[in-house]
């Protein structure tokens, strides 16, 4: 069922209801024209995708203008920014009271929560903001809410093995011949990711101390991976070198997840 809206979001589809639309020539939101398909216009309805470049700043004109063969209608109307984009935050393993940087887009007048508690915003622009974590942030997820909606990031505070650096007891030794790439624009999370040039049957492996707390506290393990071309890798868990945990890779980041049940319900890592 249709629901009336008090504002619209650029790049999304809406239906305008009224009368006298059959001779529609132009439609503008905040003086920016949105092109329409004449087949999606009747005398009483217009189905339109609002141009994603429609301005939405507070000082912009807030008008809807319809021009038909019989005249022009101007109506007060608000365009909201696109829905918030929440790409990553860093450091994941920050303590309560420390600052973290959130990377994304369309971070306009946001409310930031960690779990159900408000985080203090220290600095802000549309693509990055710094917030201070409240007490009780550990193992809680961060959400960003704007006029256009809410985005919850999938990784909780304090749950990273690698978070621009390895956290004890995890590490990869130098003989792996791996390297580090520092580029927030291409990282799946944070600022830095790990790379290695691999030939067939090659691998990258590290030192993992015995940890039985992780299998009780968490539900599994996840990581992001990409490659120069299409390929296949094997995840080796708790020394099992069998062919159980194979996954494909491509030029795009892929999140790989295994629950403890997938991994045979281990008592420890």
N, C-alpha and C positions, 0 to 999 in steps of 0.2 A: 504493500500500500504506500501511496505517496505521502510524504510528510513535508509540511511547510518549513522553510529554512530562513533564518535571520541573516545569514551570510553565505557566500559561496567560496569555493576553493579553486584557484586556477589549476587548469589541467584536468578537471573532473567534469562529469556529465550531469546536466540538470535539465529539468523540464519547466518551461515557463507557461503558465496558464493565463488565458484572458480571452480576448475577442478581437477580430479584425487583423489577424496576422497573415492572411493568405497572400498579401502583396508585399511581404517583408523584403526590404532591400539591404538593410544594414543593421547590425546590432553591436553596441559598444558597451564595454564595462570599464569604468574609470577612463573613458576617452580612448581606450584601445579596442580596436575592432576584433571580434571573434567571428571567424568564417563559419558558415553554416551550410548544411546540405539541404537544398530546397525540398528534397523528398522527405525530410524530417520536420516539415512545417505544414500545419493545417491552419484553418481559420482560428482555432481555439488553443492550439498547442505548438510550442517550439521545443524541440530536443536539440541541445547544443552542448558541445565541449568548450568550456571557457578557455581562452588562450592562456597557456601556462606562463606567458610573459606579462600578464596583466599586473600592473603595479598594485601593491597592497600596503604601502607604508601609511603611517597615521596621517601624514600631511597630504596624501593624495586625494583628489576628488573622489567622492563616493556616490557614483551615479550609474544607473542602467539607462541606456538610450536606445530606443527602437525606432527605426525609420522605415515607414511603409509608403505605398503609393498614395495613401490618403492623409499622411501627416506624420508627426514625430511625437513620441511619448518619452518623457524623462521621469525617472523614479529614483528616489533615494535607495541605495543598495550598497552593501559592504562586501568587498572582496577580502578574504582572509589569506594569509600566506599558505603555501602548500603545507601538507602535513609534515611534522618535524621528522628530520632524518637523523638517526643516531647511529653513527658508524662504529665508534669505539670509545673507550675511555682509558686513561693511563695516569698513574699506575693502578692496575687492578688490585694489587696487594698493598693498598694503602691502609693505614691505621685510622681508627676513629679520630676525628679532629684534624686530620691531614687534608691537603688539597689534592684534587684530581682534575685533570683536563678532559672535557667531553668534546669529541670531534663529530661534526655532522653538518647539517644545513637547515636553514629556515628556523633557527632558534630565536624566535621572536617573542619577547615578553614571556619567557618560560617559567614554569614552576617545576622544580626538580625535587624528587623524593627518592629516598633510599629506604626501600620497604615502605612503611607508612609514615616515615618521618621526613620533615622538610630539610633539605640541604641549603646552606647559605651560598648565594651566588656572589663570587668575589669579582669576577670580570666577565664581560659578555660581548660577543659579536655574533653575527648570524651563522657562522661556521665553526665557532669554537667558544667554549666558556670554561671558566675555572670555578669549581664549587668546593666548599668545605664539608667534609663528611660529618654527619651527626653521630652522637653516641648510639651504639647498637647497629652499626653499619655492616659488620662482618657477616658474610654469607647472605646478604640482602641484595636484591637487584635494584638498579637505578632506573628511574623513569623520568622522561621529559614530557611535559604537557604544555601545549600552546592552545590558542583559540581554535586551531584546526584539528587537534586530536592529541593522543598520547602514544609515545613510543617507549617500550620497555626493552632494555638491552638484555641479551640472553645469558651473559656471563655475570655472576655475582661477585661482589667485593670480596677479596681475600681468597680466591679460588684458583690462582694461576700457578702453573709449573714454570712457564716462561712468560715474562711480562716485561719486554725489552731487555731482560736479563733473566738468567736462571735463578730460581730460589732454592736454597738448601732444603733437602739434600740432593737436588737434581743438578746434573751438569753433563756436558759433552766435552770430552777431552780433545786437545789440539790435534791428536793423530787422526781424527776424523776428517781433517782438511776441509772443514766447513768455514763459512764466512758469514758476515752480518751485513744486512742492507738497512740503511737508515733512510726511510722515505715514508712519511705518513700518508702521502697520496696513494701509494701502492700497497701499503701494509694492510693485512686483514684486520689487525688489531694493534692499537698503539702506534709506535714510531719505528720499531726495529723488528726485522724478521731474519730467520736463519736460512742460508742457502748452501747447497752442495752440488758440485758437478759429479753425477753418478754414471758409471758404466753398468752393464749387465752384471748382476749378482753382487753389486756393491751395496753398502748399507751405511747407515749412520746410527751410532749407538752410544749410550751414556752410562753413567753410574747412578743407580737408583738404590738408595738405602731401603732396608726393610721397613715397610710402613703399613701397619694394620689399622691405623686410625682412618685413613682415606676411604677404605672400603666400608666403614661404618658411617662416616660423616657424609659421604657423597653417593651419588647413584651411578657414576661411571666417569668416563674420560672422553674428552673431545679435543680436536686440533684442526687447524686449517692447513691446506696444502695446495700447491699448484706446481706446474712444470712448464718447460719451454714448449712442449708439444704433448700430444696424447700419450699416456703411459699407464703403467700399473705398478703399484707398490704393495708391500706386505707389512702389516703391523705385527711386530713380534712382542708378545706380552708374557711376562714372567718366565722367559726362557724357552717358550714354545715356538720353535722355528717351522712348524707345520704350515700347511696352505689354508689355514682357517680364515684369516682376516686379510683378504685381498681387497683392494679398492683401486678405482681408476682415477687418473689425474688429467688435467687439461690446463690451458693457459689461464683459466679463471680460478680464483680461490674456491675451494670446496671444503665444507665443514664435514668432517668424519666423526661420528659418534659411536661409542660402544658402551653399553650398560654393563654393570658387573654381571648381570645375568647372561648377556652375550658372551662374556669372557669366562664363563664357567663358575660364577659366584666365588671368586677367590677370597681367602681369609685375609690376605694382605697383598700389597704390591711388592 
